[in-house]
Amino acid sequence: MDVQKIAFLETFNLEDNGGIMGAILVTDSDTKPLEFRVTAPIKPTSFQKTLYGDVLHEHILVELISVPLLNAINEQADLILVRDPFFLGANNKQGIRVVRIFSEGEETSRANSKPEELPLSMSGNGKTFLETSRKFESELPVIKEDLNKLSEGRNLLEPFERLKLACEQVHQQKSID
């Protein structure tokens, strides 16, 4: 696998129970932006909360954020990086590999692959790990090698901060309009 384009998929929780926004940033291998998309805020009703119960958050992340955003982008990504383990459910909905990247101390997800450590620490303090769904567990060592090459010159956690800031700016702009 040769990773030329990476999609970073993230959520942004709005203040005052304003819902949750999803965003995707497709970059080249140097993490320069190629495409950005954002969802409208998703605010479940109390009835939906009752009906969905514990699976509501995963439903929102997979069905209402990741699938629509991945269908909307024009740039074809080679790999999708996420921070929230619930996004790994998108591996069952489309063909691009979804891999979670996380720092030491963050919780591993319950039903996914054994985490692989990236040799280079991208967070500057502590270790960085990768995991994916069991469906693609056998591909994780190759993905790790590709990401390790890319991370020699780039912090692969930093684009998630850009996404959160971009969501905040989009939300503020919509509040003004």
Secondary structure as UniProt FT lines:
FT   STRAND          5..13
FT   TURN            15..17
FT   STRAND          20..28
FT   TURN            29..30
FT   STRAND          33..38
FT   HELIX           46..52
FT   HELIX           53..55
FT   HELIX           56..59
FT   HELIX           60..66
FT   HELIX           67..72
FT   STRAND          79..82
FT   HELIX           85..92
FT   STRAND          98..103
FT   TURN            104..105
FT   STRAND          116..118
FT   STRAND          128..133
FT   HELIX           134..139
FT   HELIX           140..151
FT   TURN            152..153
FT   TURN            156..157
FT   HELIX           158..176
//
